[in-house]
């Protein structure tokens, strides 16, 4: 009997966000899925059926119905997360395909693109390109036509996702395909595997109730890898980062702007400024004052604003402010892209920013000598 996940382990794994699911919020991975599906559907003119299933699937659909042998090593609990002796957390998005094929057999259409995206669960290495919960996309064209072209499918997808990128295909055996291929894309001097594909095996179709008049193309894609190539991201962990500086970049497919992993340094300033000053004015003055060194300033944010006319006399004197000015509480976050700022360096920058922003006659410096 395989080792089973504990209730706590299962709850933890099921709580992992599926980045392919729009219901969990937008993400660049969803844009890749949409781009791939649109490119194939428009070229082929076929019906599109989306097939999102449960994360817990039967062992039969994860393995048997895809043609995996009973003794296949991938069934071992070292590589598969068993929920019960007969069910697992899906280890690949292909586990969604048998149910999609059965649904097609029950409600046939002559030419269909089955779209099966989702997070999957793997026992995998921890490095910059691998995750235990990657995202995959299976795209299966099932048709009455016998002239389906696998090379065309690869060409369409490569052109839609990474136009101009060199593509390499190598033979690869899969239990659910014939004439299988591995698809690699160039990244600099390296080749990165992004997909595996082949002609859908007739026995897989037959198990689902589709007879010999049906034919198919089957392709499974690693979505994380494609997004990383598109956005030029070097570490797969970035895709799940909760850092707002990163998450705001994961809503599109434009190149990723690396952010520093160095610790931030925060300084708060109480300053007197003209009443009409807003955050954009402060930003301009900081950039003007610091020049090229402004790159170490991550943010300048107004936390609070008070008309100086409302301040007590002691506060006005401390600021050297006039009643027509406003008192701003400003938070500055400093973070170099490539090194950690010392407290002394941060205080020097803080003083330069303070001098650029404060319009009162009294000053409070962080560095006194």
C-alpha positions in Angstrom: 0.0 0.0 0.0 1.4 3.4 -0.9 2.2 6.0 1.7 -0.8 8.4 2.0 -0.8 12.1 2.6 -1.9 13.1 6.1 -5.0 15.4 6.4 -2.7 18.3 7.2 -0.5 17.6 4.2 -3.5 17.3 1.9 -5.0 20.6 3.2 -1.7 22.4 2.7 -1.4 21.1 -0.9 -5.0 21.9 -1.8 -4.5 25.4 -0.5 -1.8 26.2 -3.1 -3.1 28.8 -5.5 -3.7 27.5 -9.0 -2.3 30.4 -11.1 -4.1 29.1 -14.2 -7.5 29.7 -12.6 -9.0 33.2 -13.2 -11.3 32.6 -10.2 -8.2 32.9 -8.0 -7.1 36.2 -9.5 -5.4 37.2 -12.7 -1.8 36.1 -13.6 0.5 36.1 -16.6 0.2 32.3 -16.8 -3.5 32.7 -17.8 -2.4 35.0 -20.7 -0.1 32.3 -22.0 -2.9 29.8 -21.9 -5.3 32.2 -23.7 -2.7 33.0 -26.3 -2.0 29.3 -27.1 -5.6 28.4 -27.3 -6.5 31.3 -29.5 -3.7 30.6 -31.9 -4.7 27.0 -32.4 -8.4 27.6 -32.5 -8.1 30.4 -35.1 -5.8 28.4 -37.3 -7.9 25.2 -37.1 -11.4 26.6 -36.9 -12.3 23.9 -34.4 -14.5 23.9 -31.3 -12.8 24.7 -28.0 -13.8 22.8 -24.8 -12.2 23.8 -21.5 -11.7 21.0 -19.1 -10.9 22.0 -15.6 -11.1 19.2 -13.1 -10.5 18.3 -9.5 -7.0 18.3 -8.2 -7.6 14.9 -6.7 -8.0 12.4 -9.5 -8.2 8.6 -9.7 -5.1 6.5 -10.1 -6.8 5.2 -13.2 -7.0 8.6 -14.9 -3.6 9.7 -13.7 -1.9 6.5 -15.0 -4.0 3.6 -16.3 -6.2 5.4 -18.8 -3.2 7.1 -20.2 -1.4 3.8 -20.9 1.1 3.8 -18.1 2.3 0.3 -17.2 1.5 -1.1 -13.8 5.2 -1.3 -12.9 6.1 2.2 -14.1 8.4 3.9 -11.6 6.5 7.2 -11.7 3.7 5.5 -9.7 5.9 5.2 -6.7 5.0 7.4 -3.7 8.4 9.0 -4.1 7.0 10.8 -7.2 3.3 10.8 -6.6 1.2 12.1 -3.7 -1.4 9.5 -2.8 -4.6 10.7 -1.1 -6.1 7.2 -0.9 -4.9 3.9 -2.4 -7.0 4.7 -5.5 -6.6 8.5 -5.8 -3.8 11.0 -6.1 -3.1 14.6 -6.4 -2.7 14.9 -10.2 0.9 14.7 -11.1 0.4 16.1 -14.6 -2.4 18.0 -16.5 -2.7 15.0 -18.7 -4.6 13.4 -15.8 -7.6 15.7 -16.9 -7.6 14.3 -20.4 -9.3 10.9 -19.9 -12.4 12.6 -18.3 -12.4 15.1 -21.2 -12.2 12.3 -23.7 -15.1 10.5 -22.0 -17.2 13.7 -22.1 -16.4 14.1 -25.8 -17.5 10.5 -26.5 -20.8 11.2 -24.7 -21.3 14.5 -26.6 -19.3 14.2 -29.9 -18.2 17.0 -32.1 -16.2 16.4 -35.3 -13.2 18.6 -34.5 -12.4 19.7 -31.0 -9.6 21.3 -29.1 -9.6 20.0 -25.5 -8.0 22.6 -23.1 -6.8 21.1 -19.7 -4.9 23.6 -17.6 -4.0 23.4 -13.9 -1.5 23.2 -11.1 0.0 19.8 -10.6 2.0 18.1 -7.8 5.4 16.7 -8.4 8.3 15.4 -6.3 10.9 17.6 -7.8 14.3 19.2 -7.2 14.4 22.6 -5.6 16.2 25.0 -8.0 15.6 28.0 -10.2 13.7 26.1 -12.8 11.7 23.5 -10.8 8.9 23.6 -8.3 6.8 20.9 -6.5 3.7 22.7 -7.7 4.2 23.7 -11.3 1.5 24.6 -13.8 0.8 22.7 -17.0 -1.5 22.8 -20.0 -2.6 19.9 -22.1 -3.9 20.7 -25.5 -5.5 17.8 -27.4 -7.0 18.1 -30.8 -9.5 15.3 -31.3 -10.9 15.0 -34.8 -12.5 12.8 -37.4 -9.8 14.0 -39.8 -6.9 11.7 -40.4 -4.5 14.4 -41.7 -3.6 16.0 -38.4 -0.1 17.6 -38.5 1.9 17.5 -35.3 4.7 19.7 -36.8 2.1 22.4 -37.6 0.8 22.3 -34.0 4.3 22.9 -32.7 5.0 25.7 -35.2 1.7 27.5 -34.4 2.4 27.4 -30.7 6.0 28.5 -30.9 5.1 31.4 -33.2 2.3 32.5 -31.0 4.1 32.3 -27.7 7.7 33.1 -28.5 8.0 34.3 -32.1 11.5 34.3 -33.4 12.8 31.9 -30.8 14.7 28.8 -32.1 12.8 25.5 -31.6 14.3 22.1 -31.3 12.3 18.8 -31.4 13.7 15.5 -30.2 12.1 12.0 -30.1 10.5 11.2 -26.8 8.4 8.2 -25.9 5.1 8.6 -24.0 2.6 5.9 -23.1 -0.3 8.1 -24.4 1.2 9.1 -27.8 2.8 7.7 -30.9 5.7 9.4 -32.6 6.3 11.5 -29.5 8.5 14.6 -29.4 10.1 16.8 -26.8 9.9 20.5 -27.7 12.8 22.8 -26.5 13.2 26.5 -27.0 16.4 28.4 -27.0 17.4 30.6 -24.1 20.7 32.1 -24.8 23.1 29.2 -25.3 20.8 26.8 -23.5 17.8 24.8 -24.5 14.8 24.8 -22.2 12.2 22.0 -22.5 8.7 23.5 -22.6 6.5 20.7 -24.0 6.0 17.1 -25.0 3.7 16.0 -27.7 2.7 13.3 -30.2 -0.2 11.7 -32.0 -2.8 10.6 -29.5 -2.5 6.9 -28.9 -5.5 5.0 -30.3 -5.7 2.9 -27.2 -6.1 6.0 -25.0 -9.0 7.2 -27.2 -10.5 3.7 -27.2 -10.5 3.5 -23.4 -12.6 6.7 -23.4 -15.1 5.3 -25.9 -13.7 6.9 -29.1 -13.4 4.3 -31.9 -10.9 4.0 -34.7 -12.6 6.8 -36.7 -11.1 9.3 -34.3 -7.6 10.8 -34.4 -5.8 13.2 -32.2 -2.8 15.4 -31.5 -1.6 15.6 -27.8 0.6 18.3 -26.3 1.5 19.0 -22.7 3.2 22.3 -21.9 5.0 23.6 -18.9 3.4 27.0 -18.4 5.9 28.3 -15.8 8.8 27.8 -18.2 7.0 29.6 -21.0 6.2 32.6 -18.8 9.8 32.7 -17.5 11.0 32.7 -21.1 8.5 35.4 -22.2 9.2 37.7 -19.3 12.9 36.8 -18.9 12.5 35.6 -15.3 15.4 33.6 -14.0 13.8 32.0 -10.9 10.6 30.1 -10.8 9.9 31.3 -7.3 9.2 34.8 -8.7 5.9 33.5 -10.2 4.4 33.0 -6.7 6.0 36.0 -5.0 3.8 38.0 -2.7 6.1 41.1 -3.0 3.9 43.9 -4.4 6.8 45.0 -6.6 6.7 41.6 -8.3 3.0 40.9 -8.3 2.2 44.1 -10.1 4.5 42.8 -12.9 2.7 39.4 -13.2 -0.4 40.8 -14.8 1.1 41.0 -18.3 3.7 39.4 -20.5 6.1 42.3 -20.8 9.7 41.8 -19.7 10.2 41.4 -16.0 12.1 44.2 -14.2 14.2 42.5 -11.4 13.7 43.8 -8.0 16.2 43.7 -5.2 16.2 41.0 -2.6 18.2 43.2 -0.3 16.5 44.4 2.9 14.7 47.7 2.7 15.6 50.7 4.8 12.7 52.9 6.0 12.9 56.5 7.1 10.0 58.8 8.0 10.2 62.5 7.6 8.0 65.3 9.0 8.3 68.3 6.6 6.7 71.6 5.7 5.8 72.1 2.1 3.6 74.4 0.0 -0.1 73.4 0.4 -0.4 72.4 -3.2 2.4 69.8 -3.1 1.5 66.2 -4.0 3.4 63.0 -4.2 4.5 63.7 -7.8 6.1 67.0 -6.8 8.0 65.3 -4.0 9.2 62.6 -6.5 10.5 65.2 -8.9 12.4 67.0 -6.3 14.0 63.8 -5.0 15.1 62.8 -8.5 16.5 66.2 -9.1 18.4 66.3 -5.9 19.8 62.8 -6.1 20.4 62.4 -9.8 21.7 58.9 -10.7 21.7 58.0 -7.0 17.9 58.2 -7.0 17.9 54.6 -8.1 18.3 53.6 -4.5 14.9 55.2 -3.6 12.2 52.6 -3.9 9.3 54.8 -2.8 8.3 58.1 -1.5 4.9 58.0 0.0 2.8 60.6 1.9 1.3 59.0 5.0 -0.4 62.0 6.5 -1.2 65.7 5.7 -2.1 68.4 8.1 -2.5 72.2 7.4 0.1 74.0 9.4 -2.6 76.4 10.6 -3.9 73.5 12.6 -0.6 72.7 14.3 0.3 74.0 17.8 2.9 76.7 18.1 5.5 74.3 19.3 5.2 72.1 16.2 5.3 75.1 13.9 8.5 76.3 15.6 10.0 72.8 15.3 9.3 72.8 11.6 10.0 76.5 11.0 6.7 76.4 9.1 4.2 79.1 8.2 0.5 78.8 8.6 -0.2 78.6 4.9 2.0 75.6 4.5 1.1 71.9 5.0 2.9 69.4 7.3 3.5 66.1 5.6 4.5 62.8 7.2 6.5 61.1 4.4 7.8 57.6 4.3 10.9 56.8 2.3 11.9 53.3 1.4 15.5 52.9 0.3 16.7 49.6 -1.3 19.7 49.3 -3.6 19.3 46.7 -6.4 22.6 45.0 -5.7 23.7 45.6 -2.2 22.5 46.4 1.3 22.6 50.1 2.5 24.3 50.7 5.8 22.5 52.8 8.4 25.0 55.6 7.8 24.5 55.6 4.0 20.8 55.5 4.5 20.9 58.5 6.8 23.0 60.4 4.3 20.5 59.8 1.6 17.7 60.6 4.0 19.3 64.0 4.7 19.6 64.8 1.1 16.0 64.0 0.5 15.0 66.0 3.5 16.9 69.0 2.3 15.2 68.7 -1.1 11.7 68.4 0.3 11.5 70.5 3.5 10.5 74.1 3.0 10.6 75.2 6.7 13.2 77.3 8.3 14.2 74.8 11.0 15.8 71.5 10.2 16.3 68.1 11.9 19.2 66.1 10.4 19.9 62.4 10.9 23.7 62.9 10.4 25.2 65.5 12.7 28.9 65.2 11.9 
